[in-house]
Amino acid sequence: MGSLECVAELLENTKEGFLKVANALLRILGNVEQNKDEQRYRKVNLAGEFFSENILPFNGGINCLFYAGFMEVSDSLTINDRCSY
C-alpha cells in the first residue's frame, strides 16, 4: 500500500474521525522523530487505550503505521531502529 492509498483511507472517516486519527498518527511519528534513541516511543501497544480510542476505530490508521515502517510484533506495533523521520 502506498501513501496515496493510506491518505485515501483516512479520508473515508468523518471529519472528526479524520482529525482524531491524523493527530494520533502525527503524535506517534513525531515521538519517534523527537526521541530516536528511546525504544518506548518506537512501540505502540495494541491493547492500550490510546491505540484503541485513536487508531483502531478509524479507517487507514493501522495501514498508515505499516506504511511508515511499523511491524506487528506480538501485542504491539514496533518500528525498526533504522527507521527515522
Secondary structure, DSSP 8 states (H G I E B T S, - for coil): --HHHHHHHHTTS-HHHHHHHHHHHHHHHHHHHHTTT-GGGGEEETTSHHHHHHTTTSTTHHHHHHHHTEEEETTEEEE-TT---
